[in-house]
Amino acid sequence: MLQSIRDRSRSWGAKIIVGAVVVTMALFGVESLVGLFGGGGDEIAKVNGEPITRQQLEVEVQRAIRSGQVAPEQERALRAQMLDQLIADRLLTQYAEEGGLHLSEEQLDQIIVSLPEFQDQEGRFDSELFRNRLASAGYTPMAFREELRVDMKRQQLQQGLAFSDFTLPSEQETLAALQRQTRSFRYAVLSAEQVEDEVEVTEAALEEYYAANADSYRRPEQVRLEYVIIDRQEMAEAVDVEESELRDAWQERTADADRRIAHIMLTVGGERSRDEARAELQAVRERLAEGEAFADLALEVSDDTVSAEQGGDLGVISQGFFGDSFDEAAFSLDEGEVSDIVETDNGLHLLTVTGLERQPFESMRDELHRELALSRVAGEFNERVQRLIDESFAADDLQSVADDIGLELHTSDWVSRDSAEGVLSEPGVMREAFSADVLEEGFNSEVIELDSDRRLVLRVVDHRPATILPLEEVRDRVEASVAANLRRDALMALAEERLAALRDGDEQGLDWQRVDGVSRQETQGLSRALVDTVFRLPAPEGDAPVYGLAADGERVVLIALERVEEGELDPQVEQFVASMAERLRAQAAIQGLLDDLRDRAEIRR
């Protein structure tokens, strides 16, 4: 059930069951569901007074990794993005609830009974299956309903915004015509080297630019930090794991893998008693032990004539396919092994595994090594974390703590709340650095749980308030900006002169390059700035080209638009453009609402 929901992870059903249950269970166990729905956990953000916990963030991060959206090695870089998404979801939920969006109990019932994960083989809702599958994941029906209710309210809001905007048929036709249009033109590049006069930066220009752009030279409040990290993954890298242990772990991990099964079946009753069938199968086992082929004996002996013609093959099966006794035997075998005699309602069987649908050992080696090594250092990790908690609380510095526990003492350059990089940029770290106890009282921070494998303690070693840097301190930066502006202005002035001459009929011997049939999508290697400018020019009338210019980075490009053509009609492209326009309108509406909600919200990280 849960894997099939994960495969449809874009639906709300997948988001709720996989995101909120499977990952939570896998990471934290059944007790974690209390935190998930009860609001417990280490708070890392507040949205209009409502907390977001570290545990909720961890669930989202692991869900993204397990769904294949993000590689495991990018896990640490993912947290800020996932926190932003949680904040956005919380803002939309709050807005939906303030707006009185409502789902009735009957609507929730209809959604739940329509989920195929809770339906029997005939496509009917099975209440016992529903309860069992939620219970097996530690989810109560009421908790599931409540999470579904919140998610559906948010979707109601987003769909309402999306459907409130629309495109008229005439707009669609115009958009399609513009989209398939092609343009042919010449262009000539002007660069700063073609400006004859050297730019001169005067003191007055420096002071004027500095005064007008003082905020660009504002230095925010900053601190320099010392910090120590206990990293279980780093500890695990030093652990050696024997090849035999990796093989054993692989066997254990893949023990329940789907497998291709073949069988030899004898029915009982009528002319053959159970004891007689058992004796016949025992004789078959002996013949197998002597080297006869299972497929040959299945064709000779088995009462299942359909599978016997295929060497006894039953195809690939999963756990629960044929019942407990069959599963117990089939899933205890390795490839090529033959079971003892298995009794089912259909008769007596000998089973063999002809293939395993499991990942190869080599593809899982690194993952298994990491897991085994992490488990080896778990005790030492917990012990060192406890020492870090005890010693950092009592110490007046971090160096002694690092020395006692055997950790490296890291130091940072000046960092602000928003400019930290690496581990210092992770959620909650800079908030702790600028807290009153750490910044004003000079204490070591509390132990910060970055994720399940890392703990960090920091200390402020220097602090400076926000200020606008004096001109003398940023003179080089200001001078570079003024000089760049002067060069750009001089180049643009030259381009305007050339453009005026072109419009007066003077070609000026420019080094023109010709391009034919450029479309909005097929830019033929030209820069987007140039192509966009070409498509903003009016269509030429008669044989005279339409001239224009485009600023393209450090250069300016003169353009002579010569021909505009309609392009070929492609119904598939037309439909794509129309649907894309609708989606962009919907996204713009939702993003606009989110931007407004963020501006008006009280968000604390």
MARLO-56105 format. One record per residue (C-alpha): residue in three letters; x, y, z. Coordinates in steps of 0.05 Angstrom, whole numbers, plus 5000, padded with zeros to 4 digits. Example, Ala and Ser with C-alpha at 12.3 -4.5 7.8 and 13.67 -1.06 7.14 Angstrom:
BEGIN
ALA524649105156
SER527349795143
# end
This chain:
BEGIN
MET500050005000
LEU505050515023
GLN509750414964
SER504150494915
ILE502151144949
ARG509351384946
ASP509251244871
ARG503551744866
SER507152234910
ARG504252844874
SER497352694902
TRP494852924970
GLY494052194992
ALA501352074980
LYS503452705016
ILE499552535078
ILE500951795085
VAL508051765060
GLY510252455084
ALA507052435152
VAL506951705170
VAL511951265134
VAL517851735141
THR516051905213
MET515651175232
ALA522051005196
LEU525851565229
PHE523051615299
GLY518351035314
VAL511051015336
GLU512051505393
SER514052035343
LEU506852085319
VAL505052415385
GLY509952965369
LEU507753005297
PHE500553145315
GLY501353425384
GLY506153985368
GLY511953725409
GLY519253755389
ASP524754265386
GLU521754895357
ILE525755195298
ALA520755705272
LYS514256055288
VAL509056285237
ASN504156785267
GLY505256445334
GLU504555735309
PRO510955315319
ILE514554885267
THR518754345301
ARG525354045281
GLN522053375277
GLN517053625226
LEU522753905184
GLU526453235189
VAL520352865164
GLU519953315102
VAL527453245088
GLN527352495093
ARG520952455051
ALA524352834995
ILE530452364998
ARG526351725001
SER521951934943
GLY528252024900
GLN527352774891
VAL533952924926
ALA540352524932
PRO542252325004
GLU548852714999
GLN544853354989
GLU540853245052
ARG544353775093
ALA543554305039
LEU536154145034
ARG533854365103
ALA533255115090
GLN529054975028
MET524554495065
LEU523654995122
ASP521455525072
GLN516355025044
LEU513654865114
ILE512855605127
ALA509155705061
ASP504555115077
ARG503055405146
LEU501456085117
LEU496655785066
THR493355355119
GLN492355955165
TYR489456375108
ALA484755805087
GLU482255725158
GLU481356475168
GLY477356495103
GLY472655965130
LEU474255415079
HIS470754785102
LEU470454045087
SER464453665113
GLU465152985145
GLU461552685085
GLN466752985037
LEU472452705079
ASP468952025079
GLN468352045003
ILE475752214995
ILE477951655041
VAL473651115011
SER476051294941
LEU483351154959
PRO485350494926
GLU490050344984
PHE483850225027
GLN479949814976
ASP479349064967
GLN480848684904
GLU473948864876
GLY475149604886
ARG470649684946
PHE472550055010
ASP474549565064
SER473849865134
GLU478049315166
LEU483549425115
PHE483250175128
ARG484050085204
ASN489449565198
ARG493749945149
LEU493350585189
ALA494650205254
SER500649855224
ALA503650535212
GLY501750795281
TYR496351255253
THR489451305284
PRO483451425238
MET481952085273
ALA489152335266
PHE489052145192
ARG482452495180
GLU484953135213
GLU491353165172
LEU487353015109
ARG482553575127
VAL488154085134
ASP491453875069
MET484953895030
LYS483354595056
ARG490054835029
GLN488654504962
GLN481754824960
LEU485055494967
GLN490255374914
GLN485355084865
GLY480555664877
LEU486056164860
ALA488255764799
PHE481155714771
SER479456444785
ASP484056654729
PHE482956464656
THR485156604585
LEU480256824531
PRO480256434465
SER482657064429
GLU488357134479
GLN490256414467
GLU490356514392
THR494657144398
LEU499356794446
ALA500056194400
ALA501456634340
LEU506857014378
GLN509756374404
ARG510756054335
GLN513256704303
THR520356714275
ARG524757314261
SER530757434215
PHE535657994230
ARG542758254230
TYR546558454292
ALA553158814308
VAL556658794375
LEU559559414409
SER564259314468
ALA567559784518
GLU574059754479
GLN570660154423
VAL569660754470
GLU575461214452
ASP575861644515
GLU578161354582
VAL573161454638
GLU575261914694
VAL572561794764
THR572362454803
GLU571962534877
ALA565262884869
ALA562562284829
LEU564961814883
GLU561662204939
GLU555162294899
TYR554661544884
TYR556461354955
ALA551161824984
ALA545861554935
ASN547560824949
ALA549460845023
ASP544960255039
SER549159824992
TYR554959935039
ARG551159775103
ARG554559245145
PRO549458845185
GLU550358655257
GLN555758115258
VAL559157615304
ARG565257185302
LEU564056485329
GLU567555885358
TYR563855235352
VAL564754485360
ILE560953925324
ILE559853205340
ASP558352855275
ARG556352125277
GLN557552035202
GLU564752285210
MET565651795268
ALA562951235225
GLU567851375168
ALA573451125213
VAL569950455226
ASP572149835189
VAL566649335170
GLU568348635149
GLU566048385081
SER562447805114
GLU558448295156
LEU556448685095
ARG554248035061
ASP550147835122
ALA546848515125
TRP545248475051
GLN542047785060
GLU537948045118
ARG535848675082
THR533648305020
ALA530647695056
ASP523547935040
ALA525048134969
ASP520047924916
ARG522247274884
ARG520646824825
ILE518046164851
ALA517245484819
HIS513444904852
ILE511744174846
MET504744054873
LEU501143404891
THR493743434908
VAL490842994963
GLY484242644972
GLY480942134927
GLU486041614904
ARG491941944939
SER492342035015
ARG496342585049
ASP501542085071
GLU502241805001
ALA503142504972
ARG508342665025
ALA512142025009
GLU512042174934
LEU514742874946
GLN520142604992
ALA522342154935
VAL522442764889
ARG526943124939
GLU531742544938
ARG531942554861
LEU533343304864
ALA538943184913
GLU541942684863
GLY542143234810
GLU535743174770
ALA532943844746
PHE527044154783
ALA523744354717
ASP524043644691
LEU521043354754
ALA515643884755
LEU513543684684
GLU513642944704
VAL510442964773
SER506643614787
ASP499043604787
ASP499144354769
THR499444214695
VAL499444944674
SER505745134714
ALA508844444701
GLU509544614627
GLN513645214649
GLY518144814695
GLY513544944754
ASP514145704747
LEU509146114787
GLY512146794769
VAL514547334816
ILE510947354882
SER510747834942
GLN509547695015
GLY502347525029
PHE500947254959
PHE499546524976
GLY498646495051
ASP502846415114
SER505645715105
PHE507345835032
ASP510646505050
GLU514546215108
ALA517645695062
ALA518646125000
PHE521746715036
SER526446285077
LEU529946025014
ASP535746314977
GLU536246264902
GLY536845534879
GLU534845224947
VAL529044734952
SER524044765010
ASP521544225055
ILE514543965039
VAL509544535047
GLU502144415059
THR496744895035
ASP489344845020
ASN491144644949
GLY495544064967
LEU502843914983
HIS508544294949
LEU516044314939
LEU518445024926
THR524745304896
VAL526946014884
THR529146124812
GLY530546874818
LEU530747434869
GLU528148134853
ARG533248474898
GLN538549004890
PRO545448724874
PHE550248704933
GLU555149174899
SER549949714889
MET548149684963
ARG555149604991
ASP556350345008
GLU549450425039
LEU550349795081
HIS557349995102
ARG554650675124
GLU548850375164
LEU553149855199
ALA558550355215
LEU553350845242
SER550350315287
ARG557350145314
VAL558650855336
ALA551650995363
GLY553550865435
GLU559851285432
PHE556051835396
ASN550751865450
GLU556051865504
ARG559952435472
VAL553552835462
GLN551852765536
ARG558852995555
LEU558053585508
ILE551453775542
ASP554553725612
GLU561254055599
SER559054615553
PHE553754835603
ALA558854905658
ALA564955165619
ASP566955885609
ASP570055735541
LEU569655225485
GLN576955045478
SER577054645543
VAL570654285522
ALA573754115454
ASP580053865487
ASP576453435538
ILE571853095488
GLY576953055431
LEU573553535383
GLU576254045335
LEU574854775354
HIS572455145292
THR572555895284
SER568556325236
ASP569856985201
TRP564957555214
VAL557857305199
SER550957625203
ARG544257305214
ASP543357225138
SER550457135112
ALA552656495147
GLU554855915103
GLY555755175113
VAL553754885179
LEU552555575209
SER547055705157
GLU542855115181
PRO536155255215
GLY536655515286
VAL544155615288
MET544556365277
ARG538356485319
GLU542156155377
ALA548356575361
PHE544457225368
SER540357005428
ALA540957415492
ASP544456865532
VAL549856755480
LEU550757455451
GLU549657895512
GLU551357435571
GLY557157085537
PHE554856375552
ASN556055765509
SER549855595469
GLU545355015485
VAL546954385445
ILE543754495376
GLU540953875341
LEU542653995268
ASP539853315247
SER539752605274
ASP547352535265
ARG550153215286
ARG550353645349
LEU553454335353
VAL555254825408
LEU557555535393
ARG560256135429
VAL560856875408
VAL568057115411
ASP566957805381
HIS561158245362
ARG560058885322
PRO553559265312
ALA550359445246
THR553260065212
ILE554260415146
LEU561560325127
PRO565260995115
LEU567161175045
GLU574561085058
GLU573460365077
VAL569560205014
ARG572960694967
ASP575360144920
ARG568459834914
VAL565160514902
GLU570460704850
ALA569560054813
SER562060154811
VAL562560884787
ALA567660694734
ALA563260124709
ASN557260594705
LEU561361104667
ARG563860584618
ARG556760324609
ASP554061024598
ALA559561184548
LEU558260534510
MET550760654510
ALA551861364485
LEU556161084428
ALA550760574413
GLU545361114412
GLU549561514362
ARG550460914317
LEU543060744323
ALA541061454302
ALA545861414242
LEU542960744221
ARG535961034223
ASP538461594179
GLY540961084128
ASP548361084147
GLU550660354153
GLN557560584180
GLY561259954158
LEU559159554220
ASP561058824225
TRP554158534217
GLN552457814230
ARG546157514200
VAL541257044234
ASP535256734199
GLY528956424229
VAL530256514303
SER524356324346
ARG522956464419
GLN524855744436
GLU530455614385
THR535256184399
GLN540855874356
GLY545955994411
LEU544456744418
SER543657054487
ARG536757104516
ALA537457864525
LEU538757944450
VAL533157484428
ASP528157804476
THR529858494448
VAL529058254377
PHE522058004392
ARG520158654426
LEU521559064362
PRO515659234317
ALA515258854251
PRO518459214193
GLU514059524139
GLY516559414068
ASP523959304056
ALA526659784108
PRO529359434170
VAL527359634241
TYR533359824283
GLY534259734357
LEU539359584410
ALA540159104468
ALA544359154531
ASP547658464537
GLY552158424597
GLU558458844586
ARG556758964513
VAL551359314472
VAL548458994409
LEU545659384350
ILE539959014315
ALA537059074245
LEU530558684243
GLU528958504170
ARG523457984169
VAL517857714213
GLU514557054194
GLU508656694223
GLY512056014232
GLU508955324222
LEU502555124256
ASP503454554306
PRO497154364344
GLN501154004397
VAL505454624410
GLU499255064409
GLN495954644463
PHE502354624503
VAL502955384501
ALA495755474522
SER496255004580
MET502955304601
ALA499855994601
GLU494255744646
ARG499255424693
LEU503556054696
ARG497456474711
ALA495555994767
GLN502655984795
ALA503056744793
ALA496456794831
ILE498756304885
GLN505656614890
GLY502657314895
LEU498357094953
LEU504356764987
ASP508557384979
ASP503057815009
LEU502157325067
ARG509657315081
ASP509858075081
ARG504258125132
ALA506257515174
GLU510357485237
ILE515556955220
ARG521056785269
ARG526656295255
# end
